[in-house]
Amino acid sequence: MYRFLLTRQWLILALISLVLIPTMVELGFWQLHRHENKVAQNSLISRNLKAKPVPVASLTSPGHTVPRSDYWRTVTATGTYDTAHEVVVRRRTSNDDKVGVHVLTPLDLKGGGTVLVNRGWVPSADSQRAYPDVPAAPKGEVTITGRLKADETTSASGIKDISDLPDRQVMLINSAQEAERLSRPVLGGYIEQSGPEPSGGSPELIAAPDDSSIGPHMAYAVQWWLFAAGVPVGYVVLARREKRERMETAAKAAAGERDATEPEKPEPATA
């Protein structure tokens, strides 16, 4: 009664099932790997945020690529802001998801060298071509604390770098680009300022990254694996239902044939 499984319809269904099972299993492992990466990233963030602050020049130098192991390391820097070469980074969001810009100001270090400092978020100007109202950076020598970040690139961030922007506006925070614009060496990466709090609360300091949420990736992995396990179960259920329906149809057909071949009983004679 299972010979129907060799029909074209059921062979196609079996082929689809054989394709779906490994695909869903692979999707489950993809989500598992994303979960593991998220857990590892949270551990790195937590460890680096809690690490003792160190001078920024001890972790980076001109042309240096900040390794992932140093992302979010707490660093300090002492120097004088070069407000004449301050720029804003377009299309950035505040801590409550309002669109605006980040304020990027070079800091000339006391011991020599320059590092880029992301001082935080401010609203955009009414016109995208206009320079926004940016609170002035502190004058004189300052000491700041922040998180070390790697240079932004289009490939890593997905942000398209636009070349014909208005003066003093950029799309990416990139030390090599700023070094070329400043015509002097700039330390690789940049500092995402976390302290001191600016006067008046503006620019708005960027919140520390979340190191507690692991996301739904593990749940998605289990979900894909359950789907994979459900495919053969569903195939068997459909096959058994098809068999039952065929048997019922055959039984009805046989009963109809018997009724058709049985002779009619003569009616009893009446007086």
Summary of the structure (lengths in Angstrom):
residues: 271
radius of gyration: 34.3
end to end distance: 54.1
largest distance: 134.9
contacts: 740
relative contact order: 0.18
helix: 43%
strand: 21%
